[in-house]
Structures are given as C-alpha cells and as structure tokens.
Amino acid sequence: MYAKRIDANQNSIVKALRAKGATVRIVSQGDGLPDLLVGYKGETALLEVKDGDKPPSARSLTDAEEKFFVEWTGGILAVVNNVEEALNVLKNIDTM
C-alpha cells in the first residue's frame, strides 16, 4: 500500500481553517474519502483539497472521489482549490 500524496496547498488550507476556529482532521486515506474533516460552529464539512496552481485536468476528481460525491448523503461536501475557497466554506456555515 502506498501513502496518499497530499496537495501542495493542503497544509496552508488546514492552517487557515484552524486560525478561524475550525477543528480540522486530515483523513486522507484514499478510496474516495475527502482529505479533510472540518468541524465549525456545530457543523461538519468534508473537504477534498485540489491544488489550484495545477491545470484543471490535474485537479479532476478520481473515479473513487466522484463515486463518493455522488453517493454522499450527509452534510457539507466541497472541493477546494485554495485557502480562499476553504474559508468560503466557513463563511457559508456562518450564514446558516
């Protein structure tokens, strides 16, 4: 079994989310499960991190990720390409 590679921007996204008061757990394990489990103001979000500096073709979801996105019936599920998009998830929770 190989370790899952993390996107270059994942650490900065995690740091920014935590700075805003979110609880973040890195759950990158493959099989389509998104990279980050985020708790914020009583809500839970799953975030799939993609490197926004890469071309769109290199940021596409894997088959397993697509399957997870289609089958997920829980709460917030999003793809984020940068810190701003990740923080927008928290802003959306603020407006709930």
C-alpha positions in Angstrom: 0.0 0.0 0.0 1.3 3.5 -0.9 0.9 6.6 1.1 -1.5 9.1 -0.5 0.2 12.2 -1.8 -1.1 15.4 -0.4 -1.7 18.5 -2.5 1.0 21.2 -2.0 -1.6 23.7 -0.6 -3.2 21.3 1.9 -1.1 22.5 4.9 -1.8 26.2 4.3 -5.5 25.4 4.0 -5.5 23.5 7.2 -3.6 26.3 9.0 -6.1 28.9 7.7 -9.1 26.9 8.7 -7.7 26.3 12.2 -6.9 30.0 12.5 -10.6 30.8 12.0 -11.5 28.4 14.8 -12.3 25.2 12.9 -11.3 21.8 14.1 -9.6 20.0 11.3 -8.6 16.4 10.9 -6.6 15.1 7.9 -8.3 11.9 6.9 -6.6 11.4 3.5 -6.8 7.7 3.1 -7.8 7.2 -0.5 -10.8 5.2 -1.6 -12.6 8.5 -2.4 -12.8 9.8 1.1 -12.2 13.6 1.1 -9.0 14.9 2.6 -10.2 17.0 5.4 -12.9 16.5 8.1 -13.8 20.0 9.4 -15.9 20.9 12.4 -17.1 24.5 12.7 -19.8 26.1 14.8 -21.6 22.8 15.3 -21.4 21.9 11.6 -19.3 19.3 9.9 -17.8 19.6 6.4 -15.8 17.2 4.3 -13.3 19.0 2.0 -11.5 17.5 -0.9 -8.3 19.5 -1.5 -7.0 20.1 -5.0 -4.0 22.2 -5.9 -5.4 25.3 -7.7 -2.0 26.0 -9.2 -2.2 22.9 -11.3 -4.1 22.8 -14.7 -7.8 21.9 -14.4 -7.1 18.4 -15.9 -4.7 17.7 -12.9 -7.4 18.8 -10.4 -10.2 16.5 -11.5 -11.7 14.1 -9.1 -10.6 10.5 -9.2 -13.2 7.8 -10.0 -13.4 6.9 -6.4 -13.8 10.6 -5.4 -16.6 11.1 -7.9 -18.3 8.0 -6.6 -18.1 9.3 -3.1 -19.5 12.7 -4.1 -22.4 11.1 -5.9 -23.2 8.7 -3.0 -22.7 11.1 -0.1 -26.0 11.9 1.7 -24.5 13.7 4.7 -23.7 17.4 5.3 -21.4 19.8 3.5 -19.1 18.3 0.9 -16.9 20.5 -1.2 -13.8 20.6 -3.4 -11.5 23.5 -2.5 -8.6 24.6 -4.7 -7.1 27.2 -2.4 -7.3 28.9 1.1 -10.0 31.4 -0.1 -12.3 28.6 -1.2 -11.8 26.7 2.0 -12.6 29.8 4.1 -15.7 30.4 2.0 -17.0 27.0 3.3 -16.7 28.5 6.8 -18.4 31.7 5.7 -21.3 29.7 4.3 -21.6 27.9 7.7 -21.7 31.4 9.3 -24.8 32.3 7.2 -26.7 29.0 8.0 
